[in-house]
Amino acid sequence: MNIEIIWFVIIAISIPLAGFIGFSVQVRSMKKLRLENDKLTLENLALRAAQQDATKSSVTPINTARQGMQGVDTQGVDDISPSEESIEEDVEDLLSDIDWRDKLIQIGTLFLLCYFLYDIYRFGTWLYSLI
């Protein structure tokens, strides 16, 4: 065999392999960043819930006066924070987005893997045609 054909074969294999490895590294780093972002979002929602609980249970002159009045609707500025239901809905929306993105990443990776296998098949048929 000629040395040029050997180098051509090495380059023909290494270029798609390098692209696939580079893509895999980027997908892994993006997945890690997305998980960190989701973790921070969940921590933010937990802090909002804790802040809401702390606001409801704090002892202030306004809250004391509210407790002293009976039968009067005393919803004020302190009670305008988001409800627990909205925080739970935010968490559910976040988790459904995570499932959707994971499936999209898996489909994209599968497509690239199939394309890589097709390139290997074409390369094999080309090598066979040289024989």
The first five atom37 places (N, CA, C, CB, O) and aatype in JSON, in Angstrom:
{
  "aatype": [12, 2, 9, 6, 9, 9, 17, 13, 19, 9, 9, 0, 9, 15, 9, 14, 10, 0, 7, 13, 9, 7, 13, 15, 19, 5, 19, 1, 15, 12, 11, 11, 10, 1, 10, 6, 2, 3, 11, 10, 16, 10, 6, 2, 10, 0, 10, 1, 0, 0, 5, 5, 3, 0, 16, 11, 15, 15, 19, 16, 14, 9, 2, 16, 0, 1, 5, 7, 12, 5, 7, 19, 3, 16, 5, 7, 19, 3, 3, 9, 15, 14, 15, 6, 6, 15, 9, 6, 6, 3, 19, 6, 3, 10, 10, 15, 3, 9, 3, 17, 1, 3, 11, 10, 9, 5, 9, 7, 16, 10, 13, 10, 10, 4, 18, 13, 10, 18, 3, 9, 18, 1, 13, 7, 16, 17, 10, 18, 15, 10, 9],
  "atom_mask": [
    [1, 1, 1, 1, 1],
    [1, 1, 1, 1, 1],
    [1, 1, 1, 1, 1],
    [1, 1, 1, 1, 1],
    [1, 1, 1, 1, 1],
    [1, 1, 1, 1, 1],
    [1, 1, 1, 1, 1],
    [1, 1, 1, 1, 1],
    [1, 1, 1, 1, 1],
    [1, 1, 1, 1, 1],
    [1, 1, 1, 1, 1],
    [1, 1, 1, 1, 1],
    [1, 1, 1, 1, 1],
    [1, 1, 1, 1, 1],
    [1, 1, 1, 1, 1],
    [1, 1, 1, 1, 1],
    [1, 1, 1, 1, 1],
    [1, 1, 1, 1, 1],
    [1, 1, 1, 0, 1],
    [1, 1, 1, 1, 1],
    [1, 1, 1, 1, 1],
    [1, 1, 1, 0, 1],
    [1, 1, 1, 1, 1],
    [1, 1, 1, 1, 1],
    [1, 1, 1, 1, 1],
    [1, 1, 1, 1, 1],
    [1, 1, 1, 1, 1],
    [1, 1, 1, 1, 1],
    [1, 1, 1, 1, 1],
    [1, 1, 1, 1, 1],
    [1, 1, 1, 1, 1],
    [1, 1, 1, 1, 1],
    [1, 1, 1, 1, 1],
    [1, 1, 1, 1, 1],
    [1, 1, 1, 1, 1],
    [1, 1, 1, 1, 1],
    [1, 1, 1, 1, 1],
    [1, 1, 1, 1, 1],
    [1, 1, 1, 1, 1],
    [1, 1, 1, 1, 1],
    [1, 1, 1, 1, 1],
    [1, 1, 1, 1, 1],
    [1, 1, 1, 1, 1],
    [1, 1, 1, 1, 1],
    [1, 1, 1, 1, 1],
    [1, 1, 1, 1, 1],
    [1, 1, 1, 1, 1],
    [1, 1, 1, 1, 1],
    [1, 1, 1, 1, 1],
    [1, 1, 1, 1, 1],
    [1, 1, 1, 1, 1],
    [1, 1, 1, 1, 1],
    [1, 1, 1, 1, 1],
    [1, 1, 1, 1, 1],
    [1, 1, 1, 1, 1],
    [1, 1, 1, 1, 1],
    [1, 1, 1, 1, 1],
    [1, 1, 1, 1, 1],
    [1, 1, 1, 1, 1],
    [1, 1, 1, 1, 1],
    [1, 1, 1, 1, 1],
    [1, 1, 1, 1, 1],
    [1, 1, 1, 1, 1],
    [1, 1, 1, 1, 1],
    [1, 1, 1, 1, 1],
    [1, 1, 1, 1, 1],
    [1, 1, 1, 1, 1],
    [1, 1, 1, 0, 1],
    [1, 1, 1, 1, 1],
    [1, 1, 1, 1, 1],
    [1, 1, 1, 0, 1],
    [1, 1, 1, 1, 1],
    [1, 1, 1, 1, 1],
    [1, 1, 1, 1, 1],
    [1, 1, 1, 1, 1],
    [1, 1, 1, 0, 1],
    [1, 1, 1, 1, 1],
    [1, 1, 1, 1, 1],
    [1, 1, 1, 1, 1],
    [1, 1, 1, 1, 1],
    [1, 1, 1, 1, 1],
    [1, 1, 1, 1, 1],
    [1, 1, 1, 1, 1],
    [1, 1, 1, 1, 1],
    [1, 1, 1, 1, 1],
    [1, 1, 1, 1, 1],
    [1, 1, 1, 1, 1],
    [1, 1, 1, 1, 1],
    [1, 1, 1, 1, 1],
    [1, 1, 1, 1, 1],
    [1, 1, 1, 1, 1],
    [1, 1, 1, 1, 1],
    [1, 1, 1, 1, 1],
    [1, 1, 1, 1, 1],
    [1, 1, 1, 1, 1],
    [1, 1, 1, 1, 1],
    [1, 1, 1, 1, 1],
    [1, 1, 1, 1, 1],
    [1, 1, 1, 1, 1],
    [1, 1, 1, 1, 1],
    [1, 1, 1, 1, 1],
    [1, 1, 1, 1, 1],
    [1, 1, 1, 1, 1],
    [1, 1, 1, 1, 1],
    [1, 1, 1, 1, 1],
    [1, 1, 1, 1, 1],
    [1, 1, 1, 1, 1],
    [1, 1, 1, 0, 1],
    [1, 1, 1, 1, 1],
    [1, 1, 1, 1, 1],
    [1, 1, 1, 1, 1],
    [1, 1, 1, 1, 1],
    [1, 1, 1, 1, 1],
    [1, 1, 1, 1, 1],
    [1, 1, 1, 1, 1],
    [1, 1, 1, 1, 1],
    [1, 1, 1, 1, 1],
    [1, 1, 1, 1, 1],
    [1, 1, 1, 1, 1],
    [1, 1, 1, 1, 1],
    [1, 1, 1, 1, 1],
    [1, 1, 1, 1, 1],
    [1, 1, 1, 1, 1],
    [1, 1, 1, 0, 1],
    [1, 1, 1, 1, 1],
    [1, 1, 1, 1, 1],
    [1, 1, 1, 1, 1],
    [1, 1, 1, 1, 1],
    [1, 1, 1, 1, 1],
    [1, 1, 1, 1, 1],
    [1, 1, 1, 1, 1]
  ],
  "atom_positions": [
    [[0.84, -1.2, 0.0], [0.0, 0.0, 0.0], [0.87, 1.24, 0.0], [-0.95, 0.01, 1.22], [1.98, 1.26, 0.53]],
    [[0.36, 2.22, -0.59], [1.05, 3.49, -0.67], [0.89, 4.25, 0.65], [0.53, 4.33, -1.86], [-0.16, 4.17, 1.29]],
    [[1.92, 4.98, 1.06], [1.9, 5.73, 2.33], [0.83, 6.82, 2.3], [3.27, 6.35, 2.61], [0.27, 7.15, 3.35]],
    [[0.54, 7.38, 1.13], [-0.48, 8.43, 1.03], [-1.88, 7.87, 1.34], [-0.47, 9.07, -0.38], [-2.7, 8.53, 1.97]],
    [[-2.13, 6.66, 0.89], [-3.42, 6.03, 1.18], [-3.57, 5.77, 2.67], [-3.58, 4.72, 0.39], [-4.66, 5.94, 3.22]],
    [[-2.49, 5.35, 3.32], [-2.54, 5.11, 4.78], [-2.86, 6.41, 5.51], [-1.19, 4.52, 5.29], [-3.69, 6.41, 6.42]],
    [[-2.2, 7.51, 5.12], [-2.48, 8.79, 5.77], [-3.9, 9.25, 5.49], [-1.48, 9.86, 5.3], [-4.56, 9.82, 6.36]],
    [[-4.37, 9.0, 4.27], [-5.73, 9.37, 3.93], [-6.74, 8.6, 4.78], [-6.0, 9.11, 2.44], [-7.74, 9.16, 5.23]],
    [[-6.47, 7.32, 5.0], [-7.34, 6.5, 5.83], [-7.33, 7.02, 7.27], [-6.91, 5.02, 5.79], [-8.38, 7.13, 7.9]],
    [[-6.15, 7.33, 7.78], [-6.05, 7.83, 9.17], [-6.82, 9.14, 9.31], [-4.55, 8.04, 9.57], [-7.54, 9.32, 10.29]],
    [[-6.68, 10.04, 8.37], [-7.38, 11.33, 8.45], [-8.88, 11.13, 8.27], [-6.83, 12.3, 7.38], [-9.68, 11.79, 8.94]],
    [[-9.26, 10.23, 7.36], [-10.69, 9.99, 7.14], [-11.37, 9.43, 8.38], [-10.89, 9.04, 5.97], [-12.55, 9.68, 8.59]],
    [[-10.65, 8.69, 9.18], [-11.23, 8.15, 10.42], [-11.15, 9.16, 11.54], [-10.5, 6.86, 10.82], [-12.1, 9.29, 12.32]],
    [[-10.05, 9.89, 11.65], [-9.83, 10.77, 12.81], [-10.71, 12.0, 12.8], [-8.39, 11.19, 12.86], [-11.11, 12.47, 13.87]],
    [[-11.03, 12.55, 11.63], [-11.84, 13.78, 11.59], [-13.25, 13.55, 12.12], [-11.91, 14.32, 10.15], [-13.67, 14.31, 13.0]],
    [[-14.01, 12.55, 11.65], [-15.34, 12.33, 12.24], [-15.27, 11.92, 13.71], [-16.09, 11.26, 11.45], [-16.13, 12.29, 14.51]],
    [[-14.23, 11.16, 14.06], [-14.08, 10.75, 15.46], [-13.82, 11.95, 16.35], [-12.94, 9.74, 15.59], [-14.39, 12.04, 17.44]],
    [[-12.97, 12.86, 15.9], [-12.69, 14.07, 16.69], [-13.94, 14.93, 16.82], [-11.55, 14.89, 16.04], [-14.21, 15.49, 17.88]],
    [[-14.72, 15.03, 15.74], [-15.96, 15.81, 15.81], [-16.95, 15.2, 16.78], [0.0, 0.0, 0.0], [-17.59, 15.92, 17.55]],
    [[-17.08, 13.89, 16.77], [-18.0, 13.21, 17.68], [-17.55, 13.38, 19.13], [-18.1, 11.72, 17.33], [-18.37, 13.63, 20.01]],
    [[-16.25, 13.26, 19.39], [-15.73, 13.42, 20.75], [-15.92, 14.86, 21.22], [-14.24, 13.02, 20.83], [-16.32, 15.09, 22.36]],
    [[-15.64, 15.83, 20.35], [-15.84, 17.23, 20.71], [-17.29, 17.54, 21.02], [0.0, 0.0, 0.0], [-17.6, 18.25, 21.98]],
    [[-18.19, 17.0, 20.2], [-19.61, 17.21, 20.45], [-20.03, 16.57, 21.77], [-20.45, 16.63, 19.3], [-20.8, 17.17, 22.52]],
    [[-19.53, 15.39, 22.06], [-19.88, 14.71, 23.31], [-19.39, 15.5, 24.52], [-19.28, 13.3, 23.34], [-20.09, 15.58, 25.53]],
    [[-18.21, 16.08, 24.42], [-17.69, 16.89, 25.52], [-18.56, 18.13, 25.73], [-16.22, 17.31, 25.25], [-18.86, 18.49, 26.86]],
    [[-18.97, 18.77, 24.64], [-19.82, 19.95, 24.77], [-21.19, 19.6, 25.32], [-19.96, 20.64, 23.43], [-21.74, 20.35, 26.13]],
    [[-21.76, 18.47, 24.9], [-23.06, 18.05, 25.44], [-22.94, 17.79, 26.94], [-23.58, 16.78, 24.72], [-23.82, 18.16, 27.71]],
    [[-21.85, 17.16, 27.35], [-21.66, 16.88, 28.77], [-21.52, 18.17, 29.58], [-20.42, 15.99, 28.98], [-22.11, 18.29, 30.65]],
    [[-20.75, 19.13, 29.07], [-20.59, 20.39, 29.81], [-21.89, 21.17, 29.84], [-19.48, 21.24, 29.18], [-22.21, 21.8, 30.85]],
    [[-22.67, 21.15, 28.74], [-23.95, 21.84, 28.74], [-24.93, 21.18, 29.71], [-24.54, 21.87, 27.33], [-25.7, 21.86, 30.38]],
    [[-24.9, 19.85, 29.78], [-25.78, 19.15, 30.71], [-25.41, 19.51, 32.16], [-25.69, 17.62, 30.49], [-26.28, 19.69, 33.0]],
    [[-24.1, 19.6, 32.43], [-23.66, 19.96, 33.77], [-24.1, 21.39, 34.11], [-22.12, 19.83, 33.89], [-24.59, 21.64, 35.21]],
    [[-23.94, 22.32, 33.18], [-24.37, 23.69, 33.42], [-25.88, 23.78, 33.61], [-23.93, 24.59, 32.27], [-26.36, 24.54, 34.45]],
    [[-26.63, 23.01, 32.83], [-28.09, 23.02, 32.96], [-28.52, 22.47, 34.32], [-28.73, 22.2, 31.83], [-29.43, 23.0, 34.94]],
    [[-27.85, 21.41, 34.76], [-28.19, 20.86, 36.08], [-27.86, 21.84, 37.19], [-27.44, 19.55, 36.31], [-28.62, 21.95, 38.16]],
    [[-26.74, 22.56, 37.07], [-26.41, 23.58, 38.07], [-27.44, 24.71, 38.05], [-25.0, 24.15, 37.82], [-27.83, 25.21, 39.11]],
    [[-27.88, 25.1, 36.86], [-28.91, 26.14, 36.74], [-30.22, 25.68, 37.36], [-29.12, 26.51, 35.28], [-30.87, 26.45, 38.07]],
    [[-30.61, 24.43, 37.1], [-31.83, 23.89, 37.69], [-31.73, 23.82, 39.21], [-32.13, 22.52, 37.12], [-32.7, 24.09, 39.92]],
    [[-30.55, 23.44, 39.7], [-30.34, 23.37, 41.15], [-30.5, 24.76, 41.77], [-28.94, 22.79, 41.48], [-31.14, 24.91, 42.81]],
    [[-29.91, 25.77, 41.14], [-30.04, 27.13, 41.67], [-31.48, 27.62, 41.6], [-29.13, 28.09, 40.89], [-31.94, 28.34, 42.49]],
    [[-32.21, 27.24, 40.55], [-33.61, 27.63, 40.45], [-34.43, 26.99, 41.57], [-34.18, 27.22, 39.07], [-35.27, 27.65, 42.19]],
    [[-34.18, 25.71, 41.83], [-34.91, 25.05, 42.92], [-34.55, 25.65, 44.28], [-34.61, 23.54, 42.92], [-35.42, 25.8, 45.14]],
    [[-33.27, 26.0, 44.47], [-32.88, 26.65, 45.73], [-33.56, 28.01, 45.86], [-31.35, 26.81, 45.8], [-33.97, 28.4, 46.95]],
    [[-33.68, 28.73, 44.75], [-34.36, 30.02, 44.77], [-35.83, 29.86, 45.14], [-34.23, 30.71, 43.4], [-36.36, 30.63, 45.94]],
    [[-36.48, 28.85, 44.57], [-37.89, 28.6, 44.91], [-38.03, 28.21, 46.38], [-38.47, 27.49, 44.01], [-38.99, 28.61, 47.04]],
    [[-37.08, 27.41, 46.89], [-37.14, 27.03, 48.31], [-36.94, 28.25, 49.21], [-36.07, 25.95, 48.62], [-37.6, 28.37, 50.24]],
    [[-36.04, 29.14, 48.82], [-35.83, 30.35, 49.61], [-37.06, 31.25, 49.58], [-34.61, 31.12, 49.09], [-37.41, 31.87, 50.59]],
    [[-37.72, 31.33, 48.41], [-38.96, 32.12, 48.36], [-40.04, 31.54, 49.26], [-39.48, 32.2, 46.93], [-40.76, 32.27, 49.94]],
    [[-40.15, 30.22, 49.28], [-41.14, 29.57, 50.14], [-40.8, 29.81, 51.61], [-41.2, 28.05, 49.86], [-41.69, 30.07, 52.42]],
    [[-39.51, 29.72, 51.95], [-39.11, 29.97, 53.34], [-39.35, 31.42, 53.72], [-37.63, 29.61, 53.54], [-39.76, 31.71, 54.85]],
    [[-39.1, 32.32, 52.78], [-39.34, 33.74, 53.06], [-40.83, 33.99, 53.26], [-38.79, 34.62, 51.92], [-41.23, 34.78, 54.12]],
    [[-41.64, 33.32, 52.47], [-43.09, 33.48, 52.61], [-43.55, 32.96, 53.97], [-43.83, 32.74, 51.46], [-44.37, 33.6, 54.63]],
    [[-43.04, 31.81, 54.38], [-43.4, 31.27, 55.69], [-42.94, 32.18, 56.82], [-42.81, 29.87, 55.88], [-43.64, 32.38, 57.81]],
    [[-41.74, 32.74, 56.65], [-41.22, 33.64, 57.68], [-42.04, 34.92, 57.75], [-39.75, 33.96, 57.4], [-42.24, 35.46, 58.84]],
    [[-42.5, 35.42, 56.61], [-43.31, 36.64, 56.59], [-44.66, 36.4, 57.25], [-43.51, 37.14, 55.15], [-45.18, 37.26, 57.96]],
    [[-45.22, 35.22, 57.0], [-46.52, 34.92, 57.6], [-46.44, 34.74, 59.11], [-47.11, 33.67, 56.98], [-47.36, 35.11, 59.84]],
    [[-45.31, 34.17, 59.57], [-45.22, 33.87, 60.99], [-44.49, 34.93, 61.79], [-44.55, 32.56, 61.19], [-44.29, 34.75, 62.99]],
    [[-44.08, 36.03, 61.18], [-43.35, 37.05, 61.92], [-44.3, 37.85, 62.82], [-42.61, 38.0, 60.96], [-45.48, 38.02, 62.51]],
    [[-43.76, 38.31, 63.94], [-44.55, 39.09, 64.89], [-44.25, 40.55, 64.65], [-44.23, 38.68, 66.38], [-43.16, 41.04, 64.94]],
    [[-45.22, 41.24, 64.11], [-45.12, 42.68, 63.86], [-46.35, 43.33, 64.45], [-44.98, 43.0, 62.33], [-47.35, 42.65, 64.72]],
    [[-46.3, 44.61, 64.66], [-47.5, 45.28, 65.18], [-48.71, 45.12, 64.26], [-47.21, 46.76, 65.4], [-49.84, 45.05, 64.72]],
    [[-48.45, 45.06, 62.95], [-49.57, 44.92, 62.01], [-50.2, 43.53, 62.17], [-49.1, 45.14, 60.55], [-51.42, 43.39, 62.21]],
    [[-49.34, 42.49, 62.26], [-49.87, 41.13, 62.42], [-50.58, 40.98, 63.76], [-48.74, 40.11, 62.3], [-51.59, 40.29, 63.85]],
    [[-50.05, 41.61, 64.8], [-50.7, 41.54, 66.1], [-52.08, 42.21, 66.06], [-49.81, 42.19, 67.18], [-53.04, 41.71, 66.63]],
    [[-52.16, 43.35, 65.38], [-53.44, 44.04, 65.26], [-54.42, 43.21, 64.43], [-53.25, 45.44, 64.62], [-55.61, 43.19, 64.72]],
    [[-53.91, 42.54, 63.42], [-54.78, 41.69, 62.6], [-55.36, 40.55, 63.43], [-54.01, 41.14, 61.41], [-56.54, 40.21, 63.29]],
    [[-54.52, 39.96, 64.28], [-55.0, 38.87, 65.11], [-56.01, 39.36, 66.13], [-53.83, 38.18, 65.81], [-56.9, 38.62, 66.55]],
    [[-55.87, 40.62, 66.52], [-56.81, 41.17, 67.49], [-58.18, 41.42, 66.87], [0.0, 0.0, 0.0], [-59.19, 41.32, 67.56]],
    [[-58.22, 41.74, 65.61], [-59.5, 41.96, 64.93], [-60.05, 40.61, 64.49], [-59.35, 42.92, 63.71], [-59.34, 39.81, 63.89]],
    [[-61.28, 40.39, 64.79], [-61.89, 39.13, 64.38], [-63.01, 39.43, 63.4], [-62.42, 38.33, 65.6], [-63.75, 40.41, 63.55]],
    [[-63.13, 38.57, 62.4], [-64.2, 38.73, 61.42], [-63.95, 39.82, 60.4], [0.0, 0.0, 0.0], [-64.86, 40.19, 59.67]],
    [[-62.74, 40.34, 60.34], [-62.44, 41.41, 59.39], [-61.38, 40.88, 58.42], [-61.94, 42.71, 60.12], [-60.39, 40.29, 58.84]],
    [[-61.6, 41.09, 57.15], [-60.62, 40.68, 56.15], [-59.5, 41.7, 56.15], [-61.27, 40.56, 54.73], [-59.69, 42.86, 55.79]],
    [[-58.32, 41.25, 56.54], [-57.2, 42.18, 56.71], [-56.04, 41.82, 55.8], [-56.74, 42.19, 58.17], [-54.89, 41.89, 56.24]],
    [[-56.29, 41.45, 54.57], [-55.19, 41.13, 53.67], [-54.5, 42.43, 53.3], [-55.68, 40.38, 52.4], [-55.12, 43.35, 52.77]],
    [[-53.21, 42.49, 53.58], [-52.45, 43.71, 53.35], [-51.3, 43.49, 52.39], [0.0, 0.0, 0.0], [-51.26, 42.52, 51.63]],
    [[-50.38, 44.4, 52.45], [-49.24, 44.36, 51.54], [-48.34, 43.18, 51.85], [-48.45, 45.67, 51.63], [-47.71, 42.64, 50.94]],
    [[-48.25, 42.75, 53.11], [-47.37, 41.65, 53.48], [-47.84, 40.32, 52.89], [-47.3, 41.53, 54.99], [-47.03, 39.41, 52.76]],
    [[-49.1, 40.19, 52.54], [-49.63, 38.91, 52.07], [-49.63, 38.8, 50.54], [-51.04, 38.72, 52.59], [-50.23, 37.87, 50.01]],
    [[-48.99, 39.7, 49.83], [-49.03, 39.68, 48.38], [-47.97, 38.76, 47.79], [-48.86, 41.09, 47.85], [-47.91, 38.62, 46.57]],
    [[-47.13, 38.15, 48.58], [-46.09, 37.26, 48.06], [-46.73, 36.05, 47.38], [-45.14, 36.8, 49.2], [-47.89, 35.74, 47.64]],
    [[-45.97, 35.37, 46.5], [-46.56, 34.25, 45.74], [-47.02, 33.13, 46.66], [-45.55, 33.69, 44.74], [-46.41, 32.86, 47.7]],
    [[-48.12, 32.49, 46.27], [-48.68, 31.44, 47.09], [-47.88, 30.16, 46.93], [-50.15, 31.2, 46.73], [-47.05, 30.03, 46.03]],
    [[-48.16, 29.2, 47.83], [-47.45, 27.93, 47.78], [-47.81, 27.16, 46.52], [-47.75, 27.09, 49.02], [-46.98, 26.42, 45.98]],
    [[-49.04, 27.32, 46.04], [-49.44, 26.62, 44.82], [-48.63, 27.09, 43.62], [-50.92, 26.82, 44.56], [-48.23, 26.29, 42.78]],
    [[-48.38, 28.42, 43.55], [-47.61, 28.92, 42.41], [-46.17, 28.44, 42.47], [-47.66, 30.46, 42.36], [-45.56, 28.2, 41.42]],
    [[-45.61, 28.3, 43.65], [-44.24, 27.79, 43.78], [-44.2, 26.33, 43.35], [-43.73, 27.95, 45.23], [-43.26, 25.91, 42.67]],
    [[-45.21, 25.53, 43.75], [-45.25, 24.13, 43.33], [-45.43, 24.03, 41.82], [-46.38, 23.39, 44.04], [-44.85, 23.14, 41.19]],
    [[-46.23, 24.92, 41.22], [-46.41, 24.91, 39.77], [-45.1, 25.26, 39.07], [-47.52, 25.89, 39.35], [-44.78, 24.69, 38.02]],
    [[-44.33, 26.21, 39.64], [-43.03, 26.56, 39.06], [-42.09, 25.36, 39.07], [-42.4, 27.74, 39.82], [-41.38, 25.12, 38.1]],
    [[-42.09, 24.61, 40.17], [-41.24, 23.43, 40.27], [-41.67, 22.37, 39.25], [-41.28, 22.84, 41.7], [-40.83, 21.77, 38.59]],
    [[-42.99, 22.15, 39.1], [-43.48, 21.17, 38.13], [-43.13, 21.59, 36.7], [-45.0, 21.0, 38.27], [-42.75, 20.75, 35.89]],
    [[-43.26, 22.89, 36.39], [-42.89, 23.37, 35.06], [-41.41, 23.16, 34.79], [-43.25, 24.84, 34.91], [-41.01, 22.77, 33.7]],
    [[-40.6, 23.43, 35.81], [-39.15, 23.26, 35.67], [-38.81, 21.8, 35.41], [-38.42, 23.77, 36.92], [-37.98, 21.51, 34.55]],
    [[-39.43, 20.89, 36.15], [-39.15, 19.47, 35.97], [-39.64, 18.97, 34.61], [-39.79, 18.66, 37.08], [-38.99, 18.12, 34.01]],
    [[-40.77, 19.47, 34.12], [-41.23, 19.04, 32.8], [-40.31, 19.57, 31.71], [-42.67, 19.52, 32.54], [-40.1, 18.89, 30.7]],
    [[-39.75, 20.78, 31.89], [-38.78, 21.3, 30.93], [-37.52, 20.45, 30.92], [-38.43, 22.76, 31.25], [-36.92, 20.26, 29.86]],
    [[-37.1, 19.95, 32.06], [-35.9, 19.12, 32.14], [-36.12, 17.83, 31.35], [-35.56, 18.79, 33.62], [-35.23, 17.42, 30.6]],
    [[-37.28, 17.19, 31.49], [-37.57, 15.97, 30.75], [-37.54, 16.22, 29.24], [-38.92, 15.4, 31.17], [-36.99, 15.41, 28.49]],
    [[-38.13, 17.31, 28.8], [-38.19, 17.64, 27.39], [-36.8, 17.88, 26.83], [-39.06, 18.87, 27.17], [-36.48, 17.4, 25.74]],
    [[-35.96, 18.63, 27.55], [-34.6, 18.91, 27.08], [-33.76, 17.64, 27.04], [-33.93, 19.96, 27.97], [-32.97, 17.46, 26.12]],
    [[-33.91, 16.77, 28.03], [-33.15, 15.52, 28.04], [-33.5, 14.67, 26.82], [-33.41, 14.74, 29.33], [-32.62, 14.1, 26.19]],
    [[-34.77, 14.59, 26.5], [-35.19, 13.8, 25.34], [-34.65, 14.41, 24.05], [-36.72, 13.7, 25.27], [-34.24, 13.67, 23.15]],
    [[-34.64, 15.73, 23.95], [-34.1, 16.39, 22.76], [-32.6, 16.13, 22.62], [-34.38, 17.9, 22.81], [-32.12, 15.89, 21.51]],
    [[-31.88, 16.19, 23.71], [-30.43, 15.9, 23.67], [-30.19, 14.46, 23.29], [-29.78, 16.21, 25.03], [-29.27, 14.17, 22.52]],
    [[-30.98, 13.54, 23.8], [-30.81, 12.13, 23.45], [-31.09, 11.89, 21.97], [-31.73, 11.25, 24.29], [-30.37, 11.13, 21.33]],
    [[-32.12, 12.52, 21.43], [-32.44, 12.36, 20.01], [-31.31, 12.94, 19.15], [-33.78, 13.05, 19.67], [-30.93, 12.33, 18.15]],
    [[-30.79, 14.09, 19.51], [-29.69, 14.7, 18.77], [-28.44, 13.84, 18.8], [0.0, 0.0, 0.0], [-27.77, 13.68, 17.78]],
    [[-28.13, 13.28, 19.96], [-26.96, 12.41, 20.08], [-27.15, 11.14, 19.25], [-26.71, 12.05, 21.55], [-26.21, 10.68, 18.61]],
    [[-28.34, 10.59, 19.27], [-28.62, 9.4, 18.47], [-28.48, 9.7, 16.97], [-30.04, 8.87, 18.76], [-27.93, 8.88, 16.23]],
    [[-28.96, 10.87, 16.54], [-28.82, 11.27, 15.14], [-27.34, 11.37, 14.75], [-29.53, 12.6, 14.89], [-26.95, 10.88, 13.7]],
    [[-26.53, 12.02, 15.59], [-25.11, 12.15, 15.28], [-24.41, 10.8, 15.27], [-24.44, 13.08, 16.29], [-23.52, 10.56, 14.45]],
    [[-24.8, 9.91, 16.18], [-24.2, 8.58, 16.2], [-24.55, 7.81, 14.93], [-24.69, 7.79, 17.44], [-23.69, 7.15, 14.35]],
    [[-25.8, 7.9, 14.48], [-26.2, 7.23, 13.24], [-25.46, 7.81, 12.05], [-27.73, 7.35, 13.03], [-25.05, 7.07, 11.15]],
    [[-25.28, 9.12, 12.03], [-24.55, 9.75, 10.93], [-23.09, 9.31, 10.95], [-24.64, 11.29, 11.03], [-22.5, 9.08, 9.89]],
    [[-22.5, 9.18, 12.14], [-21.13, 8.71, 12.26], [-21.02, 7.27, 11.76], [-20.66, 8.81, 13.72], [-20.06, 6.94, 11.06]],
    [[-21.97, 6.41, 12.1], [-21.96, 5.04, 11.62], [-22.13, 4.99, 10.1], [-23.06, 4.22, 12.3], [-21.52, 4.16, 9.44]],
    [[-22.95, 5.88, 9.56], [-23.11, 5.95, 8.11], [-21.8, 6.37, 7.44], [-24.23, 6.94, 7.75], [-21.46, 5.84, 6.39]],
    [[-21.07, 7.32, 8.04], [-19.77, 7.7, 7.5], [-18.8, 6.53, 7.51], [-19.19, 8.86, 8.3], [-18.05, 6.35, 6.56]],
    [[-18.82, 5.75, 8.57], [-17.95, 4.57, 8.63], [-18.34, 3.58, 7.54], [-18.03, 3.9, 10.03], [-17.47, 2.98, 6.91]],
    [[-19.64, 3.4, 7.3], [-20.11, 2.51, 6.25], [-19.64, 3.01, 4.87], [-21.66, 2.41, 6.28], [-19.16, 2.22, 4.06]],
    [[-19.79, 4.31, 4.62], [-19.35, 4.85, 3.33], [-17.84, 4.7, 3.17], [-19.74, 6.33, 3.21], [-17.36, 4.41, 2.08]],
    [[-17.11, 4.9, 4.25], [-15.66, 4.74, 4.2], [-15.3, 3.29, 3.9], [-15.01, 5.19, 5.53], [-14.38, 3.02, 3.12]],
    [[-16.02, 2.35, 4.51], [-15.77, 0.94, 4.25], [-16.06, 0.56, 2.81], [0.0, 0.0, 0.0], [-15.3, -0.19, 2.2]],
    [[-17.16, 1.09, 2.27], [-17.46, 0.78, 0.86], [-16.43, 1.41, -0.06], [-18.86, 1.28, 0.49], [-16.09, 0.83, -1.1]],
    [[-15.92, 2.57, 0.29], [-14.87, 3.2, -0.52], [-13.6, 2.36, -0.47], [-14.58, 4.63, -0.02], [-12.95, 2.15, -1.49]],
    [[-13.23, 1.87, 0.73], [-12.05, 1.02, 0.83], [-12.23, -0.26, 0.04], [-11.75, 0.69, 2.28], [-11.29, -0.73, -0.61]],
    [[-13.43, -0.82, 0.08], [-13.7, -2.05, -0.66], [-13.6, -1.83, -2.16], [-15.09, -2.59, -0.3], [-13.16, -2.71, -2.9]],
    [[-14.0, -0.64, -2.6], [-13.92, -0.33, -4.04], [-12.47, -0.19, -4.51], [-14.69, 0.94, -4.35], [-12.19, -0.37, -5.69]],
    [[-11.57, 0.13, -3.58], [-10.15, 0.24, -3.96], [-9.51, -1.12, -4.17], [-9.39, 1.02, -2.91], [-8.5, -1.23, -4.87]],
    [[-10.08, -2.13, -3.56], [-9.47, -3.47, -3.64], [-9.74, -4.13, -4.94], [-9.95, -4.35, -2.53], [-9.3, -5.25, -5.16]]
  ]
}
